[in-house]
C-alpha cells in the first residue's frame, strides 16, 4: 500500500492541501481563488506530512504571496495517468512563470499537432494545479478557456495577472502568448 502524505498551505483566499506519495506530489486542492478568505481545510483529519509536502506547501504559500516561484524541482507522481495526458502535463509543467501557451502549441510539443482537444482533456484531469500550471494555457487567439480548479476562469485570470500577464478584456495580450512555429489552436 502506498503511503499518502498531506500538508496544508495558507493563502489570502483560504487554505489548500497538498497530497503526495513517496514518489512525489499527487494532488493539490486549491482554495476557491474567486473568493477572499474562503473556508479553509482546517476540518481535515489529522494530516501526516512529509518533507516533500512541507516544502511544496511553503513554495505554494510563497507563490500565493506574490513571489515568482517555479515548481520544477518538486517531484510529481503521475502514475496511473495515460501516456499522452502525462506527456501533455509534463509539457505544461515546463512553461515558465508569466508565460502562456495555446492548446495547439502543447499538442505539437507532444508530437500530435492536431490533438489540442486531448490537451484540454489532460488539463481538465490535472490533479495538481499551479505545480503543473494549466492556468498558463489559453486559446490560440489568447482567449480565456476553462479551468477545472475552484473559481474557474476567474481564478485562471487571477493567477495569470498575479504572474504579470496582461489582458485586453478577456484576451491575453498577444505579446504574452509565446508564439513559435507550432499551430496556435
Secondary structure, 3 states (H helix, E strand, C coil): CCCCEEEEEEECCEEEEEEECCCCEEEEECCCCCCCCCCCCCCCCCCCCCHHHHHHHHHHHHHHCCCCCCCCCCCECCCCCCHHHHHHHHHHHCCCCCCEEEHHHHHHHCCCCCCHHHHHHHHHCCCCECCECHHHEECCCCECCCCCCCCHHHHHHHHHHHCCCCEECCEECCCCECCCCCCCC
